[in-house]
Amino acid sequence: MNQTVDTRVLVEQLKIEWKRMWRERVDDHFRAEGIAIKDYSKLFVDRGTIIHATRDFRALSFKEILELHKIAPADRFLPPNPSVGGWGKFIRTAITCSSPRRGVRAAAYRAEQSARVKQHLKKGGRGWLHV
């Protein structure tokens, strides 16, 4: 129990340091890269390290940093990858789709639209433009 609390505290400290690193970086617009402004020893990033670039660059990964700190289930502390789906997709597929009343309001609106009487089109359907 005590080890899990220590692990959580360490992960929270690493997250705070990670956010600070990205917030305080220097953006070199000429070379199109982001540079670390100071040493982040917990994240294994030195001052002047390129942390973001546009071409041929392997981006830093928070998961790898957690693994370097020997935090075994690193996936437990990270949100799922957006390519897998993420929280939004989970909510759309697992939570909202289970509602039995889904689409009832939309179906009533479509039925109301189809029940309307079609009126005569002005200018033979060409609209209001004067040709």
ChimeraX attribute file (.defattr): number of C-alpha atoms within 10 A of each C-alpha:
attribute: neighborCount
match mode: 1-to-1
recipient: residues
	/A:1	6
	/A:2	7
	/A:3	8
	/A:4	10
	/A:5	10
	/A:6	11
	/A:7	17
	/A:8	14
	/A:9	12
	/A:10	16
	/A:11	19
	/A:12	13
	/A:13	12
	/A:14	19
	/A:15	16
	/A:16	11
	/A:17	16
	/A:18	16
	/A:19	10
	/A:20	12
	/A:21	20
	/A:22	15
	/A:23	10
	/A:24	13
	/A:25	19
	/A:26	16
	/A:27	17
	/A:28	12
	/A:29	8
	/A:30	6
	/A:31	9
	/A:32	12
	/A:33	17
	/A:34	20
	/A:35	21
	/A:36	21
	/A:37	17
	/A:38	14
	/A:39	14
	/A:40	16
	/A:41	10
	/A:42	15
	/A:43	20
	/A:44	10
	/A:45	16
	/A:46	14
	/A:47	12
	/A:48	14
	/A:49	14
	/A:50	20
	/A:51	20
	/A:52	18
	/A:53	16
	/A:54	11
	/A:55	8
	/A:56	6
	/A:57	11
	/A:58	10
	/A:59	11
	/A:60	13
	/A:61	10
	/A:62	15
	/A:63	15
	/A:64	13
	/A:65	18
	/A:66	22
	/A:67	13
	/A:68	13
	/A:69	17
	/A:70	11
	/A:71	19
	/A:72	11
	/A:73	11
	/A:74	16
	/A:75	13
	/A:76	9
	/A:77	15
	/A:78	12
	/A:79	9
	/A:80	12
	/A:81	10
	/A:82	10
	/A:83	6
	/A:84	9
	/A:85	12
	/A:86	12
	/A:87	13
	/A:88	9
	/A:89	12
	/A:90	12
	/A:91	12
	/A:92	11
	/A:93	12
	/A:94	10
	/A:95	10
	/A:96	12
	/A:97	11
	/A:98	10
	/A:99	9
	/A:100	8
	/A:101	9
	/A:102	11
	/A:103	10
	/A:104	9
	/A:105	10
	/A:106	10
	/A:107	11
	/A:108	10
	/A:109	12
	/A:110	10
	/A:111	11
	/A:112	10
	/A:113	11
	/A:114	9
	/A:115	9
	/A:116	8
	/A:117	7
	/A:118	8
	/A:119	6
	/A:120	8
	/A:121	10
	/A:122	10
	/A:123	11
	/A:124	8
	/A:125	8
	/A:126	10
	/A:127	9
	/A:128	10
	/A:129	7
	/A:130	6
	/A:131	5
